[in-house]
Amino acid sequence: MKEENKNNEGLSRFLTAQEGKTIHEQALIEIQEGKLGFECWMRYVYPQLKRSGTSQLTEFYGIKDREEAKAYIEHPILRKRPIEAAQVLLNLEKPLHEIFSNLGVLKLRSCMLLFASITNEPIFMQVLNKYHW
């Protein structure tokens, strides 16, 4: 129980970044329209595991381990967001490289692999299959 509370407290950075009708929803609109602005929101719309030697934003929004990833996908608010963001990818008609930078595509893949590995939610595997990852 104590570990679960610790993980949920750590997830507050994602809740703060995704509050209300803000960057999260704007990011999904940009993806749907195939016209991205600045991809800084990638880190919390499509979260991935932390890696050493990355930017401060990537370090801050990086998921530290599988336990935190599980807490993220089990969180009542955060759970729906990567599922919704994955659905946007499934509905895209344009190739990913026409919308995202090469680094953005790698981050998308990393996020889908992470969530596909820790949950039975089928949408993550559907995205992986669509893009032959």
Secondary structure, 3 states (H helix, E strand, C coil): CHHHHHHHHHCHHHHHHCCCCCHHHHHHHHHHHCCCCCHHHHHHHCCCECCCCCCHHHHHHCECCHHHHHHHHHCCCCCHHHHHHHHHHHHCCCCHHHCCCHHHHHHHHHHHHHHHHHCCCHHHHHHHHHCCC
